[in-house]
């Protein structure tokens, strides 16, 4: 599968204080935006996964919250 570098979805790893919007905000990102986030201090361990569709990213984010029993 080929990843469109101008439209993909990032699900960020949960932290103790994560809100749903911190993990996945539903907006696509670009490789340039992700590169800038790494320049700003983002680390690979801070990313749960990168997905090609919003539906899949939303599903993964919801599973993370259910797994950790977070209802925010």
N, C-alpha and C positions, 0 to 999 in steps of 0.2 A: 504494500500500500504506500502510495506517495503522499507525503504531508505537504499541504499547502502552507507555505511559510508566511503568508499574508492573512491567514485566518485559521487559528486553532485555539483550543481551550485548555487553560491550565487549572488544575486542581492543586491547591496548596496543602501542605501537611498541617494537621491539627496541632494546636498548642493548647496549653492549659486554659487560656482565655479566649480561644477562637469563637467568633460568631460565624454564622453561615456565610455571610458576605466576605469574610476574611479567607474562607476556604475556596469558595467559588461564587463569583458575582454574576455569572451568566453572560458576560461579554466576551467576544473573541479577542485575541491578542495577535500580535505579529512577532516575527523573529527580532525585529528592531526593538520593539518594546521590551521583550524578554531580555535582550542583550543589555539594555539600559538598566533593568532591574538587577542584573548581576553586577553591573558596575556600581550600583547603589548599595550592594551588600547582600543580595539574595544569594543563597548557596544551594547546590543541588539537593541537599537533605531537606530543604524547605519545600520541595515540590513532591507531591504525591504522584502526579502523572500528567501527561500531556495527551490530549484527545482531539480527534478530528471532528467530532460532532458535539453539539451542545447537549443533546439527549444523553449520550454516554457520560459526559463529564458531570451532568446533574445527577445521574444515577450513582456514580462513584462517590460524589460528595454526600449524597443522602445516606449511602451505606456507611460511610465513615462516621457520620453523626449517630446513626443507629447503633453501630458497633460500640461507640464510646458513651452511649446513652445521654447525648447532649441534645437538649430541646430548645436551643436558642434560635 
